[in-house]
C-alpha cells in the first residue's frame, strides 16, 4: 500500500507509516527534539523527576477499578475493569504527556509553548504544566469546540493560557492543529509545540506514546496483582490514539486482544480514519486518513470533540495492517447512552471520548457466548464534566 | 542533471536577468480568470510562473493563500486541473510553469501518473512544501526520470550540513524561504547574509520567496537573489478586486511594476 516514492525505513517509521512530512523550517527543531528525547531517556534524573511529578502532582498511579454494577448489567460472568485515567489531575490521561514534554521543553531552553486542543483536555493539561513551569502558553482551538467545551476554555484562561479561536476550515481539531503548526513555524526558535496525541511528524508519535506508556505498565501490573492473569482484551477509544497506545503498549507482546474504538459519528459524518479512510499525509505523518479521491482531507464529525479528527497516529495504522489490533466504530447515540448508563450505575461520569470505548465493551459483551467469562480492561481516558452542557441536552 | 528548469534558470542568470516569479493559485478565483492572470504575467515579462495546487490543509501558508486554496477547491480545482492549466501556460503563453502543492494530492493522484502528466504538460518543476530532504528522494528520482526538477526549499533554520545535502540533491533552482514563518507574513532580515551562507554550499541559482509584498521589497531581495517569488501579495490583489477584469488589471499592473523595478537592480554577486 505504501507508494513507492515513500521511504519505508528510518527512524519514526511504523511499518512504513509515520515520517517527517513538514516544511523544512521545522526539520532542524524536530531533530533537536529527537536528540533531547534520547538524551532524557538515557538520563536517570529525567525519569526520576517525571516519576515524582506523576505521583505527587498528577496523582499516579491511577486505580484499576472493578466495575461490578456494569458487570451485572452487561454480562454477569464477565470481569470488567476500568483504568481510571479520569482521576488524573486535570481529568484525563493528557497530563502524562504534558508533564513529560514540559520537562523536555525546559531542558531545551524553550520559553514559550503552543498546543492544539479539541475537547480542551489537552489544552487544559498544557496550560497546567505551563503554569507549573512558568512558561508562556498559547492554545489553538477550533471555534466549534470553543463553543461546545466552554468549561475547558474557562479553565485554560484561569490557568494563564491564551486561547486562540480558529475559524478556518471545519473549525475543529484538524484546523487547530494546522494553526498550531503555523505558529510553530513562525516562532520556531524559542517555542516548543506540545502536540497532544500520537500524531504529527517524528519524533512525536513515539515521544507521546512513551509518555503515555505508563498507563499500560500500571494496568498490566495491576491486573496481574488483582486477577493473577492477563486480560482477554483491552479497549480504548481512538482519535489521534494516545490513550489507546498508552494502554496497548503494556500488552503488545502478550496474547491479549486490543480493540481501538473510533467515532462512527452520525448522519453528519464520522471520524473513522482507520475504519473508513486510506493512507495519506496530514500534519507531518503518513497514516490512515479521511480523504476524498483527490487527496483533499474530509472534515471529521463526532459528538466527542476529542475524537473529531480525520487522521490517526501512524503506529495505529501499522497495528491495523499487521492485525495486532482491531479497530471498530461506535456512533454518537451509543456513546451518549453508555455515558449515561455508566454515570448512573457506577457514579462515574466518563468523557464522551471514553464513552465510545465503554459502548463498544457493552456491545461486544452482548454478542458473546453467555457462558464465557472474559476479563476486560477499558481505558477510561477522561472524565465527562466538560461535556455536561451537551449531555444534559441529550439525556432525558 | 539538465532539466528544462535548469536550462531556463541558467539561461536567465547568464543573461543577467533576475527572475520575477508570480505564484498564482490554480482556479482562483476561477479557471477562466486563472488563465487570464497567467497571460497578464507573461505580458509583464515573467518567464517562470508558479501554479499553486490547492489543498485543504496548507500548513505552510498564511491567510491569503489559505483563502485562495479554499475558494479554488470550492470552484472544483484539482491536481489534474492544475496540470492542465500549467500545460496551457506552457503551450499558449510560452511560460515555464512550476507546480507548487502539498504531498497528499500527489499521492492520491499516483506519483508515477503525476510525473508523466507533468512531463506531458511541459511542467518544468514541482515544489512540495511538506516534503523535506529526507523524505524527498523517491519523488525526486521519479520526476527526474520525466525530466522534471523537484525544487527544494531551504529555511533560515537549515544548518550547514543540510544546506550541503540540499546542494548535492537539488536541480533547477533552490527556493530560499525568506523567514521563519508562513507565506505572506513579511520578508526576513538580512537576506544578503542568508543568501551568502547558502551560496557557500550550493551553486544553484537562488530564488527567494515568502513575504515579498511590494516592488520595494522585491528590489531589496533582488540585490542578493537570482529570482524573487511573489505569492500572497497577488492572491490579496485578486481577493480585493471587485471583478475578474479588475483582478487581471491589478495583478498585471503589479507585476509590470515589479519587473521594471527589479530590472534596474544591479547585482555584484551571483
Contacts between the chains, C-beta under 8 A, distances in Angstrom:
chain1	res1	chain2	res2	distance
A	3	B	107	5.6
A	3	B	110	7.9
A	3	B	111	5.8
A	3	B	138	8.0
A	4	B	111	7.3
A	4	B	112	7.8
A	4	B	138	6.5
A	4	B	142	7.9
A	5	B	111	4.6
A	5	B	138	3.2
A	5	B	139	4.6
A	5	B	142	5.7
A	6	B	107	7.9
A	6	B	135	7.3
A	6	B	138	6.1
A	7	B	134	7.6
A	7	B	135	6.6
A	7	B	137	7.4
A	7	B	138	7.0
A	10	B	134	7.1
A	19	B	135	5.8
A	20	B	132	6.6
A	20	B	134	6.4
A	20	B	135	6.2
A	21	B	103	6.0
A	21	B	130	4.7
A	21	B	131	6.5
A	21	B	132	7.8
A	21	B	135	5.9
A	22	B	59	7.6
A	22	B	130	6.0
A	22	B	132	6.6
A	23	B	59	7.1
A	23	B	60	4.6
A	23	B	129	5.4
A	23	B	130	6.3
A	23	B	132	7.3
A	23	B	153	7.1
A	23	B	155	7.1
A	23	B	177	7.6
A	24	B	132	4.8
A	24	B	133	7.5
A	24	B	152	7.7
A	24	B	153	5.1
A	24	B	154	5.9
A	24	B	155	4.7
A	24	B	157	7.7
A	24	B	158	6.0
A	24	B	177	6.9
A	25	B	155	3.8
A	25	B	156	7.5
A	25	B	157	5.3
A	25	B	158	8.0
A	25	B	177	6.3
A	25	B	180	5.4
A	25	B	181	7.9
A	26	B	157	7.8
A	27	B	132	4.8
A	27	B	133	7.5
A	27	B	134	7.6
A	27	B	157	7.8
A	27	B	158	7.7
A	27	B	162	7.4
A	28	B	157	4.7
A	28	B	158	6.6
A	28	B	159	6.0
A	28	B	162	7.2
A	29	B	157	6.9
A	168	B	66	6.4
A	169	B	56	7.1
A	169	B	57	7.2
A	169	B	70	7.8
A	174	B	57	6.8
A	175	B	57	7.9
A	178	B	57	5.4
A	178	B	58	7.9
A	178	B	59	5.1
A	181	B	59	4.7
A	182	B	59	6.2
A	182	B	60	7.9
A	182	B	62	7.5
A	182	B	182	5.0
A	185	B	59	7.6
A	185	B	60	6.9
A	185	B	180	6.4
A	185	B	181	6.1
A	185	B	182	6.0
A	186	B	180	6.1
A	186	B	181	4.2
A	186	B	182	6.5
A	186	B	185	6.7
A	187	B	180	7.6
A	188	B	157	6.1
A	188	B	180	5.1
A	189	B	180	7.2
A	279	B	107	7.9
A	280	B	104	4.7
A	280	B	107	5.8
A	280	B	108	6.6
A	281	B	102	7.7
A	281	B	103	4.8
A	281	B	104	4.7
A	281	B	107	6.5
A	281	B	130	6.8
A	282	B	57	6.1
A	282	B	104	6.7
A	283	B	57	7.5
A	283	B	59	7.1
A	284	B	130	7.5
A	289	B	104	7.5
A	291	B	104	6.8
A	291	B	108	6.6
A	293	B	108	6.8
A	294	B	78	5.1
A	294	B	79	6.6
A	294	B	105	6.0
A	294	B	108	6.0
A	294	B	109	7.7
A	295	B	55	7.9
A	295	B	79	7.2
A	295	B	104	4.4
A	295	B	105	3.8
A	295	B	106	7.4
A	295	B	107	6.2
A	295	B	108	2.9
A	295	B	109	6.7
A	296	B	55	6.9
A	296	B	56	4.4
A	296	B	73	6.4
A	296	B	104	7.9
A	296	B	105	7.0
A	297	B	56	4.5
A	297	B	57	5.4
A	297	B	104	7.4
